[in-house]
Amino acid sequence: MSDFWQHGPITTIHQLPGSGIDDLEAAINRYAMERPSALLVPALASEMDGPAWPIIINELKKASFLEKVVLALGGANADDMDRAKAALADLPMKSSVVWPEGGNLAAVLGEIRPLIDIGAPGKGRDVWIAMGYLLGRGESHAVGLNDADVITYTRELPLRLLAPLIHPDLSYDFCKGYYARVSGSFMTGRVTRLLVVPMVSVLVKRNFTPALRTIEAMRYALAGEFAMTLDLADRIPIPRDWGLEVGIISAVAGTLPFERVCQTCLCENYEHKHQELHPENTSKGLNRMAVEVTAALLREAEQVPEDLVNVYKDKALAMVPKYRADALINGLDYDEEKETKTIQTFASAVEKAMGLNEFEIPRPLPAWEEAEGIVPGLKEEIVRAVEKDNS
């Protein structure tokens, strides 16, 4: 996305014509000894059978700038654990599998449940555990996170994500990735385009809070790719539901000044698995995601219009002709009827989210500095358990 637009309070780092990936990697490699970085990949065991997995492993073999790769493996049995370890063993950097459901780590998690509500299995919980492991190891300056289902993956993605935190002439503590989302001949990214963008534009008019200002400035607030320094990772809570990305941004905005937050263009196009909409069921697919993301946004708003559903819907529908024009000029198909029906589904999700009480919204997992206060030495226990499971 080669423009120069700087919008809002945070810095946008574009992909501009100039030095290529090899030049950037060579530059970052010079600084990696002083500021080593890790990559955290949350994945379901089933994703190791998907088309993206071999692509990601092959690309990471070339990622010389990484000091460590950590796979947070959810929904896995012992055979899955063995497969994961075998795949990571081919990487040139240090690697570990964080396996919450089995072996030594499960015993540690069972012991702390009476003191810390770590909840049910899920991406947020697995990310939190893996962050505790990385913090306990204490070897990295920064950690980047990307999903395991990206079929357009190259080593450029984690490189561009981590570079703003590794470069010694920059002082960022958090970096969010952004990109275009096109699958075949259609725009994707419906929850971002048709829910988050119009919803935030409505909320920010009455709630000019750091969190909403930061989310408004993000080009892809729901991108699963972000990086942070380990110091920051110790200080922020981790949401456990579909509101993970919005919750992370909100926590960062409440912790850091704007000048220490940036976003960067990771790639020309990003393609991964797509969720079904499930318009009749708010507990499945994008419909569930819309409810939980909206709930996360509403937590950051002190004033919510009583007619939010209608105001949101009007704002979202006004964006349809804009997306249509963008699609047509770029040779893409655009289904206005389908987009409008998606907005109707999201409007119902907004109504559902507005009716939730605080007990129906999962509380974030505690910041690790807080967790250590509750269970002293927990990080070290997790490190020992993970290392035993990997031996």
N, C-alpha and C positions, 0 to 999 in steps of 0.2 A: 504494500500500500504506500506508494511513493508520493506522498504529499508532505507538507510542512506544518499541518494544523496542530496547534497547541490549544487545547480546549480545557477549561477548568483549572483546578488548583494543582494538579499533578503533572509531571513531565511525561510526554509521549516520545518514545524512541522509535523512529521509523526505520524501514528498510529503504535506504536511498541508493541510487547508483554510485558505485565506487568500489571499495575493496570487497572481495568475495569472501566466502565462508572460510577458505584456507588461510587468508590473511588474518581474519578475526580469530580463528583458532590459534594461529601462531602467536598472536599478541596475548591472548588470554593464557596460553600455556606458560608464558614468561612470568605471569603473576600467580599461577596456581600453587606454587610452592608456598608462597606467603599467605594466600587465601584459598586453601583447599576447599573443594565443594563436593557434595554428595547429591545423588539423584534418588528420590523416593518414588517408587512405582506401585500404587495400590492396584491390585488385580484380583478378580475372582479366579479360582482354579480353572473354571471353564474357559477363560480367555486364553489359556495356554494352547487350546485347540483351535483358536480363531486365526484368521488370516494375518492379523497384525503382529502376533507374537514373534514369528521368525524374522519379520522385518525389523522389529525393535531390537531384538538381540543382535542381529547382524550390524545394525547401525551403531549400537553401543560399543561394539568391538573396535570401532574407529574413534570413539569419543575420548581422546587422550587427555582432555582437560579435566575429566572426572577423577576424583580420588577414590570414590566409593559408590556402589549401587546397592540400594536396599529395596527388596521386593516385599511389600506387605500383602500376604497371600490369604485371601478370605475364602471360606467355603471349601476347604481343602482337606483331603485325607492323607495318609502316610505316603501313598504312591504319588500323589500330587506334589507333596513336599520333596520327594526324591527327584521327580522330574524337574522341579524348579531349581533345586540345587545343581543338578547336572547342567541345566541351561546356563546358569550364572557362572559355573566353573569355567566356561569358555571365554569369559570376559577378561581383559587384561588388567582391570583394576580390582581392588578388594570388593567383595560382595557378600551379602547376607540375605537370608530369607526370614522375615518376621511372620511366624505361623501362630496366630492367636488361638486356633481351635485345637491344638494338639501338643503333646509332649510337655516339656518343662515350663513353657510360657503359660499354657492353660492353667497350670497349678498356681503360678504367681497371681494370675488374674482372679482365680477363684478365691484366694486368700484376701484380696483387697476389696472384694465386692461389698462386704458389710460396711466398709468405710467410704468407698468411692463408687457411685452408681455409674458403671461403665456401659450399662445398657446391653442391647442386643447386637449381634453381628451387623456390620455395615461399614461403608467406606470411611465415614467420619471416625468411628471407633478404631479402625485399623490404622488410619493415618495418625491418630493420637498415640497409639501404642508404638508405632514406628518412630515417631518424633521423640518419644521418651527414650527409645534405644539409641538414637543418634545423639541426643543430649547426654546420655550416660557415657557414650564413647568419647564425646567431646573433641573429636578430631577435625571437624569441619568448620569452616567459617560460615558457609551458607549451604542451604539445601533447596533443590528444585523439585517440583512434583509434576509428573505427567501421567496420564492414564495409559492403560495397556491395550487399548482397542483402536489405536490411531493407525490406519492403513496407509496414510501419507507420511509416515514418520521418517525423519532423517536426523542425523546427529546435530543438525543446525537448530532444531527445536530446543533441546536443553542448553545448547551453547548460547543462543540468543537470550534465553530466559535467565541464565546465570551470569552472563557477562556484565550487566550493570552492577551486580553485587561484588564481582571479583575484581573489576578494574580499580586500581588503587587511586586513581584521580577522581573517582566518583564516590559518593557517600550515601548510597541508597541502602535501605534495610529491607525493602519489599518491592518485588517486581511482579506484575501481572502480565500474562500473555494475551495477545489478541490476533485475529486472523479473519479471513472470509470463510464462509461455510457454503459450499456448493456441492451437491451430490447429483451426478448425472447432468440433467439440464434444469435442475430446480434449486432455488435457494433453500437452505435448511436453517437451523438455529431459531426455530419458531418461538421458544420460550423467551429468548433474549429479544428478538425483533418485535414480537407481538404482545409480550407481557411486560418484561422488565423495563424496556425503554419508555413506553408510554406511561406505565405506572409510576416510575421514578419522576418523570417530568411533571406528573400531577402532584405527587407528594412533596417534591422539593419546593414548590411554590409556597407551601405553608410551613415547611420544616427544613430550614436551611442549616441542617446539622452536618458535622464533619462526615458522618457515615454516608448520608444521602448525597452530599456534594461529591464525595469520592466515587460512589457508585455511578452517579450521573456522568462523571468525567471518563469512566471506563468504557472503552470501545466494545468490550465483550465481557461483561461482568460475570457471566456464568462459565467462562472458560475454565477448564479443569487444570490449567497450567499456571502455576505461580511459584515464586521462589522467595525465600526469606533468610535472613541471618539466623544463626542458631540462638543468638541472644534474644531476638524477637520471638522465635519459636517457643522459648521458655516462658514468655510473658503473656501469651494470648490463649484464650479458650478455643476449643475446636468443636464446631457444631457437628451433630451426628446424623442429620437428615439431609434431604435434598437442598436444604438451605446452606450447605457447607460453604459454597463459594461466596455467597452474599454475606454469610456470617463471618468468614475470614476477613473480607474487606472491611466490614463494620468494626471488627476487633482491632484491625490494623489502624483504621482511622481514629479510633479512640485511644491509641497508644503512641502513634508517631505523628510528628508534624508533616504537613503536606510535602515539604521539600525532600523528605526521605522516602517518598513513595513514587514509583514510576510504572509505566506500562510499555511493553515493547511488542512490535510486530514479529511473530515467530515464523510465519510461512505465508506463501501466497494463497494456499487453500488447505483446509483441514477437513479430513473425512474420517469418521468413526461410526460405530454402530448407532442406529437410530431407535428411539423409543416410540412405541405406538401412542396415539393420542388418548384412546379410551374415553370418549366424550361422556359416556353414561356412568363412569365409575371413577370417583375421586381418590380411590385407593390404588390405582394402577397407572403406570406409564407417565406420559407428559401431564396428564390431569393431576395426578398426585404431586408431581414435581411442581406444577403451577401453584397448588395449594400451599405447599411448604415454602416455596420461594416467596410467595406473597406474604405469608406469615412472618418470614424473616425480615422483609421490607417494612411491614407494619410495626415490628418491634422498634424500629429506628425512628418512627414518626410519633411526635407528641400530639399533633392535630390531624385527624383523619376525617375528610368530608363525609357527611352522612350519606350523600349520594355518590360515594366513591365508585360503585359498580358502573353507574351510568356515565360518570365523568371519564373513568378509565376507558369504557367501551367507545365513547365518542373520540377520544384521543387516539386509540388504537385504529379505529376505522379510518381516521384521517390520514394514517400512514400508508394505507393500502395502495392508493395511487402512486405514492412515492416509490414503494417497492416495485410496483408494476413497471414504472418508467425505467428503473434501474435494471430490472430483468430484461426488458425488451431491447434496450440499447446494447446489452451485453449478450444478446442472442440466447437468452434463457426462456424457458416456459414459465408462465405465471398463471396460477389458477385462483382468480379472485374469489370465486365461490368457496373454495376450500379454505382460503385464508380467512374469509369472513366467518365461516363456521368455527374455525379454530379460535377466533376472538370470542365468539359466543361461549365456547367451552371454557375459555380462560376467565370470562366474566363470571361464570358460575363458580369457578374456582376461587375468584376474589371474594365472592359472597360467602363461600364456605369458610375461607380463611378469616374473614371478619367476625364470624360467629364462634371461632374457637376460643376457649378460655385458656388461661395460663397453664392449666394442668394437662391440656391436650397437646401442648407444644413441647417437644423434647428439649430439656435444658442442655446447653453445651457441656462438653466435657471440660473439666477445670484446666486452667493454665498449668503447665508443669511445675512452675515454681510453687503454686498452691498445692498441687498434688504431693510434692515433696514435703510440704509442711504437714500434710495429713498422714502420709506414710513415709517417714524419713528413710532414705536409702532405696526408694522404689526404683529409681533409674538404674542403679547398680544391679538390683535384683533382676530387672528386665534384661540388662546386658548379659548377665550370667546365663539366664534362661535361653536367650536367643543363641548364644554361642554354643551351649550344650545341644540345642536342637539342630544346629548347623554342623556339629562335629561328626 
